[in-house]
Amino acid sequence: MKPIFYNYPRLEEEIKRKGVKKTEIAQALGVDEVTIWHKTRGKRKFTVDQAIYIQKTWFPDVPIDVLFQHDSEIQKGSFKNE
């Protein structure tokens, strides 16, 4: 089975850890679930306002720059640990 690529792996990790439903995030942002799928996989970008809202609403304990760190930054070894 081919691994799933996530543009924001820490966001995906936190979504799973906290049991947040992507449908809940989509509804709060006023978009459909497919849009969230595209955004987490890098097909589309989150707006700054969307990223701030997601971080403050569901993941206030994770710094926004860590939560939305791109997969390519992590692969380069610049992954930040709090």
C-alpha positions as CSV (number, residue, x, y, z in Angstrom):
1,M,0.0,0.0,0.0
2,K,1.3,3.4,-1.0
3,P,1.9,5.8,2.0
4,I,-0.3,8.9,2.2
5,F,1.6,12.2,1.8
6,Y,0.5,15.0,4.1
7,N,1.7,18.5,3.5
8,Y,1.2,19.2,7.2
9,P,2.1,16.0,9.0
10,R,2.0,17.6,12.5
11,L,-1.5,18.9,11.8
12,E,-2.6,15.4,10.8
13,E,-0.9,13.9,13.9
14,E,-2.7,16.4,16.2
15,I,-6.1,15.8,14.4
16,K,-5.8,12.1,15.0
17,R,-4.4,12.5,18.6
18,K,-7.3,14.7,19.7
19,G,-9.9,12.9,17.7
20,V,-11.0,16.0,15.8
21,K,-13.1,15.3,12.8
22,K,-12.1,16.9,9.5
23,T,-15.8,17.4,8.8
24,E,-16.0,19.5,11.9
25,I,-13.0,21.6,10.7
26,A,-14.6,22.0,7.3
27,Q,-17.9,23.1,8.7
28,A,-16.3,25.7,10.9
29,L,-14.3,27.1,8.0
30,G,-17.3,27.0,5.7
31,V,-15.7,24.6,3.2
32,D,-16.4,21.0,2.3
33,E,-14.4,18.0,3.5
34,V,-12.8,17.6,0.1
35,T,-11.3,21.0,0.4
36,I,-9.8,20.1,3.7
37,W,-8.4,16.9,2.1
38,H,-6.8,19.0,-0.6
39,K,-5.4,21.5,1.9
40,T,-3.8,18.9,4.2
41,R,-2.2,17.1,1.2
42,G,-0.8,20.3,-0.3
43,K,-3.1,20.5,-3.3
44,R,-4.5,23.8,-2.0
45,K,-3.2,26.2,0.7
46,F,-4.7,27.2,4.0
47,T,-5.2,31.0,4.3
48,V,-3.5,32.6,7.2
49,D,-6.9,33.2,8.8
50,Q,-7.9,29.6,8.5
51,A,-4.6,28.4,10.0
52,I,-5.0,30.8,13.0
53,Y,-8.6,29.7,13.5
54,I,-7.7,26.0,13.4
55,Q,-4.7,26.5,15.8
56,K,-6.7,28.6,18.3
57,T,-9.8,26.5,18.2
58,W,-8.5,22.9,18.4
59,F,-4.8,23.0,19.1
60,P,-3.9,26.0,21.3
61,D,-1.1,24.0,23.0
62,V,0.8,23.6,19.7
63,P,2.6,26.7,18.2
64,I,1.2,27.6,14.8
65,D,4.6,27.4,13.2
66,V,5.0,23.8,14.4
67,L,1.4,22.8,13.6
68,F,1.6,24.1,10.0
69,Q,5.2,23.1,9.3
70,H,5.5,21.7,5.8
71,D,6.6,18.2,5.2
72,S,9.6,19.4,3.2
73,E,10.8,21.4,6.2
74,I,10.7,18.3,8.4
75,Q,12.5,16.2,5.8
76,K,15.3,18.8,5.7
77,G,15.8,18.3,9.4
78,S,14.3,21.6,10.6
79,F,11.4,20.0,12.5
80,K,10.8,21.9,15.7
81,N,10.1,20.2,19.0
82,E,8.5,22.2,21.7
